[in-house]
Amino acid sequence: MLFFWLIVIVFALLAYVILDGFDLGVGVLTLFQRDAARRRRMIEVVGNVWDGNESWLILLAMGLWGGLPGAYATALPGLYLPLLVMIFALIFRGFAVEMTLQRGVSDRTWARLFGIGSVVAAFAQGVLFGGLLCGVTVRHGVFAGAAWDFFGHGYAVLTGMLTVTLFSLAGAARLQAKTDGALRDQMGAIVRPLTLATVGGVAVSAGLLPVATSAHLRLGGVDRWLPFGYAVLVAAAGFWTAYRRAGRRGCSSLWRCYQLARP
């Protein structure tokens, strides 16, 4: 039964990061878009999918609660602050995106609020992840730390900024695939810098993790280093693909992708 819940947790986490990741990333990128028409087009790309993408977060929470109730109840008190900030930011940006779509192209107030909510939500999710990596203080099976322990001497701030960068990369790639004209060219031009920034951030955070966490990280057994190696290969392939495909036209089928990829 535990294996089943682990599958649910991993699947929900991947689905949320992939789907709502580009959603939040588009919101972040709207803050740097000066052209009102392009900004409107960016918001329209996520206007009819943002609520469905966020539903994976509910499945993730239910999977943690149903599959790992002890760990869920122990770790949650140490992550209340970033969790509440994330929830309220997601609610706020959902309201802001609907208000933006109801207003005219020239109305920038709600578009800015949508972008701010996206930044706060993405940063809070990164802080949550960094806090989990750093660990929580537990005594006799209950949380015994302080309210701000999740910062982990600043490591959670690093993972928060890295999450914003990663989601911005996903948003730029999505916009490159779903738009055309000047907006597509603009997004294609920033995919490679964002890819390099994300890879650099991942390398720095991985190097600092042994210092930030209280856990003993060992990859001695094959059951540890093999999944880790697969994860590194998949991530490297994804970043390399994003870097190579930057600025190129999208493809609607596998055969079309093959034709575009040929020299």
C-alpha positions as CSV (number, residue, x, y, z in Angstrom):
1,M,0.0,0.0,0.0
2,L,2.9,2.4,0.8
3,F,4.3,1.8,-2.7
4,F,0.9,2.8,-4.2
5,W,0.9,6.0,-2.3
6,L,4.4,6.8,-3.3
7,I,3.5,6.4,-6.9
8,V,0.5,8.8,-6.4
9,I,2.8,11.3,-4.6
10,V,5.5,11.3,-7.3
11,F,3.0,11.4,-10.2
12,A,1.0,14.3,-8.6
13,L,4.2,16.2,-7.9
14,L,5.6,15.8,-11.4
15,A,2.2,16.7,-13.0
16,Y,2.0,19.8,-10.8
17,V,5.5,21.0,-11.5
18,I,5.1,20.4,-15.3
19,L,1.6,21.8,-15.7
20,D,1.3,24.5,-13.1
21,G,5.0,25.3,-13.4
22,F,4.6,26.9,-16.8
23,D,1.4,28.5,-15.6
24,L,3.2,30.3,-12.8
25,G,6.1,31.0,-15.1
26,V,3.9,32.8,-17.5
27,G,2.6,35.0,-14.7
28,V,6.2,35.9,-13.7
29,L,7.1,36.8,-17.2
30,T,4.1,39.2,-17.5
31,L,5.8,41.5,-15.0
32,F,8.6,42.1,-17.6
33,Q,6.4,42.5,-20.6
34,R,5.8,46.2,-21.5
35,D,3.7,45.7,-24.6
36,A,0.0,45.5,-23.5
37,A,-1.2,43.4,-26.4
38,R,1.6,40.8,-25.9
39,R,0.9,40.7,-22.1
40,R,-2.7,40.1,-22.8
41,R,-1.8,37.2,-25.2
42,M,0.4,35.7,-22.5
43,I,-2.4,35.7,-19.9
44,E,-4.8,34.2,-22.4
45,V,-2.5,31.2,-22.9
46,V,-3.1,30.2,-19.3
47,G,-6.6,31.7,-18.9
48,N,-8.5,28.5,-19.4
49,V,-6.0,26.0,-17.9
50,W,-4.7,27.6,-14.6
51,D,-7.5,26.2,-12.4
52,G,-7.2,22.7,-13.8
53,N,-3.4,22.7,-13.4
54,E,-3.6,23.7,-9.7
55,S,-5.8,20.6,-9.0
56,W,-2.7,18.4,-9.0
57,L,-1.7,20.2,-5.9
58,I,-4.8,18.8,-4.1
59,L,-3.9,15.3,-5.2
60,L,-0.4,15.7,-3.9
61,A,-1.6,16.9,-0.5
62,M,-4.1,14.0,-0.3
63,G,-1.4,11.6,-1.3
64,L,0.9,12.8,1.5
65,W,-1.9,12.8,4.0
66,G,-3.2,9.3,3.0
67,G,0.2,7.6,2.4
68,L,2.5,9.3,4.9
69,P,0.2,10.5,7.7
70,G,2.9,10.4,10.4
71,A,5.5,12.4,8.4
72,Y,2.8,14.7,7.1
73,A,1.6,15.6,10.7
74,T,5.2,16.0,12.0
75,A,6.6,18.1,9.2
76,L,3.6,20.3,8.5
77,P,3.9,22.5,11.7
78,G,7.4,23.5,10.7
79,L,6.2,24.7,7.2
80,Y,3.0,26.5,8.1
81,L,4.2,30.0,7.1
82,P,5.4,29.2,3.6
83,L,2.4,26.9,3.1
84,L,-0.1,29.6,4.0
85,V,1.7,32.2,1.9
86,M,1.6,29.8,-1.1
87,I,-2.2,29.1,-0.6
88,F,-3.2,32.7,-0.3
89,A,-1.0,33.7,-3.3
90,L,-2.6,31.0,-5.5
91,I,-6.1,32.2,-4.5
92,F,-5.1,35.8,-5.2
93,R,-3.6,35.1,-8.6
94,G,-6.6,33.1,-9.6
95,F,-8.8,36.0,-8.8
96,A,-6.4,38.4,-10.6
97,V,-6.2,36.4,-13.8
98,E,-10.0,36.3,-14.1
99,M,-10.3,40.0,-13.5
100,T,-7.6,40.6,-16.1
101,L,-9.4,38.7,-18.7
102,Q,-12.6,40.6,-18.0
103,R,-10.9,44.0,-18.4
104,G,-9.5,45.7,-21.5
105,V,-6.1,45.3,-23.0
106,S,-4.9,48.6,-21.6
107,D,-5.8,47.8,-18.0
108,R,-2.5,46.8,-16.3
109,T,-3.4,46.8,-12.6
110,W,-4.8,43.3,-12.4
111,A,-2.1,42.0,-14.8
112,R,0.6,43.2,-12.4
113,L,-1.2,41.7,-9.5
114,F,-1.4,38.4,-11.4
115,G,2.3,38.5,-11.9
116,I,3.0,39.4,-8.3
117,G,0.9,36.5,-7.1
118,S,2.7,34.2,-9.4
119,V,6.1,35.2,-8.1
120,V,5.0,34.9,-4.5
121,A,3.4,31.4,-5.1
122,A,6.4,30.1,-6.9
123,F,8.9,31.5,-4.4
124,A,6.8,30.0,-1.5
125,Q,6.8,26.6,-3.2
126,G,10.6,26.7,-3.5
127,V,10.9,27.7,0.2
128,L,8.7,24.7,1.1
129,F,10.9,22.4,-0.9
130,G,14.1,23.9,0.6
131,G,12.6,23.6,4.1
132,L,11.9,19.9,3.6
133,L,15.4,19.3,2.3
134,C,16.9,21.0,5.3
135,G,14.7,19.0,7.6
136,V,12.6,19.8,10.7
137,T,13.4,19.4,14.4
138,V,11.6,16.5,15.9
139,R,11.6,15.2,19.5
140,H,9.6,12.2,20.6
141,G,7.8,12.1,17.3
142,V,6.5,15.7,17.3
143,F,7.8,18.9,15.8
144,A,10.0,20.7,18.3
145,G,11.5,23.5,16.2
146,A,10.9,27.2,15.8
147,A,8.5,28.9,13.3
148,W,11.4,30.2,11.1
149,D,13.5,27.0,11.0
150,F,12.4,26.2,7.4
151,F,14.8,29.0,6.1
152,G,17.7,26.6,6.9
153,H,20.3,29.4,7.2
154,G,19.1,30.9,3.9
155,Y,19.1,27.7,1.9
156,A,15.3,27.9,1.4
157,V,15.7,31.4,-0.1
158,L,18.0,29.9,-2.7
159,T,15.6,27.1,-3.6
160,G,12.8,29.7,-3.7
161,M,14.6,31.9,-6.2
162,L,15.6,28.7,-8.2
163,T,12.0,27.7,-8.4
164,V,11.0,31.1,-9.8
165,T,13.7,30.8,-12.4
166,L,12.7,27.2,-13.3
167,F,9.0,28.1,-13.7
168,S,10.0,31.1,-15.7
169,L,11.9,28.8,-18.1
170,A,8.8,26.6,-18.3
171,G,6.6,29.6,-19.0
172,A,8.9,30.9,-21.7
173,A,9.1,27.5,-23.4
174,R,5.3,27.2,-23.3
175,L,4.8,30.6,-24.8
176,Q,7.3,29.9,-27.5
177,A,5.3,26.8,-28.4
178,K,1.8,28.3,-28.2
179,T,2.3,31.8,-29.7
180,D,3.6,33.3,-32.9
181,G,5.1,36.4,-34.3
182,A,7.1,38.9,-32.2
183,L,6.0,37.3,-28.9
184,R,7.2,33.9,-29.9
185,D,10.6,35.4,-31.0
186,Q,10.8,37.3,-27.7
187,M,10.2,34.2,-25.6
188,G,12.6,32.1,-27.7
189,A,15.3,34.6,-27.1
190,I,15.1,34.2,-23.3
191,V,14.9,30.4,-23.1
192,R,18.6,29.9,-23.3
193,P,19.6,32.4,-20.6
194,L,16.9,31.0,-18.3
195,T,18.1,27.5,-19.0
196,L,21.7,28.4,-18.1
197,A,20.5,30.2,-15.0
198,T,18.5,27.2,-13.9
199,V,21.3,24.8,-14.5
200,G,23.7,27.0,-12.5
201,G,21.2,27.4,-9.7
202,V,20.6,23.6,-9.5
203,A,24.4,23.0,-9.4
204,V,24.8,25.6,-6.6
205,S,21.9,24.3,-4.5
206,A,23.1,20.7,-4.9
207,G,26.6,21.7,-3.8
208,L,25.2,23.5,-0.7
209,L,22.7,20.8,0.3
210,P,25.2,18.7,2.4
211,V,25.9,21.8,4.4
212,A,22.3,23.0,4.8
213,T,20.7,19.7,5.8
214,S,21.1,17.8,9.0
215,A,20.6,14.4,7.2
216,H,23.5,12.2,6.2
217,L,23.5,12.0,2.4
218,R,25.0,8.8,1.2
219,L,24.7,7.0,-2.2
220,G,26.4,3.8,-1.3
221,G,23.8,1.3,-2.3
222,V,22.6,0.6,-5.8
223,D,19.0,1.4,-4.6
224,R,20.2,4.9,-3.9
225,W,22.6,5.9,-6.6
226,L,20.7,4.3,-9.5
227,P,17.5,6.4,-9.1
228,F,19.6,9.4,-8.4
229,G,21.6,8.8,-11.6
230,Y,18.4,8.4,-13.7
231,A,17.0,11.6,-12.3
232,V,20.2,13.5,-13.2
233,L,20.2,12.1,-16.7
234,V,16.5,13.0,-17.2
235,A,17.1,16.5,-15.9
236,A,20.2,17.0,-18.1
237,A,18.3,15.7,-21.2
238,G,15.4,18.1,-20.5
239,F,17.7,21.1,-20.0
240,W,19.7,20.3,-23.1
241,T,16.5,19.9,-25.2
242,A,15.2,23.3,-24.0
243,Y,18.6,24.9,-24.8
244,R,18.7,23.3,-28.3
245,R,15.1,24.1,-29.1
246,A,15.2,27.7,-28.1
247,G,14.0,30.0,-30.8
248,R,12.9,27.1,-33.1
249,R,9.4,26.6,-34.3
250,G,7.2,24.1,-32.5
251,C,6.0,20.8,-33.9
252,S,2.6,19.3,-33.8
253,S,3.6,15.7,-34.1
254,L,6.5,13.3,-33.6
255,W,7.1,13.1,-37.3
256,R,7.1,16.8,-37.6
257,C,9.6,17.1,-34.7
258,Y,11.8,14.5,-36.5
259,Q,11.7,16.5,-39.7
260,L,12.6,19.8,-37.9
261,A,15.4,18.1,-36.0
262,R,17.1,16.8,-39.1
263,P,20.1,18.8,-40.4
